[in-house]
Amino acid sequence: QMQLVESGGGLVQAGESLRLSCAASGRTFSYGIMVGWFRQAPGKERELVARINWSGSSTIYADSVKGRFTISRDNAKNTAYLQMNSLKPEDTAVYYCNHGNVWGQGTQVTVAS
């Protein structure tokens, strides 16, 4: 059974950067299923942040993070990443990794103004 473990969250000041990692274990990422990053802020619904296909040739970003966040993956390491630059207080949320019907436990990102 696949497990996803996120890491890299923390408390930063506005304008700073963080890099989140999503490590898969139990089985490898499946070809044809995108890896995604979602986030959920207090009192809000979970929303898509970014998705990437197997080869990395296709990516999708939420409008709110375009130009600031970059999703990538290393299939050899069975790991996906989310590079977050120019962070804003409104980026504060729990960030979750997703692959098909598998979700990680989430990592907290807090951006102070």
Helices and strands as residue ranges (DSSP letters): E 3-7, E 10-13, E 18-25, E 35-40, E 47-52, E 59-61, E 69-74, E 79-84, G 89-91, E 93-99, E 102-103, E 107-112
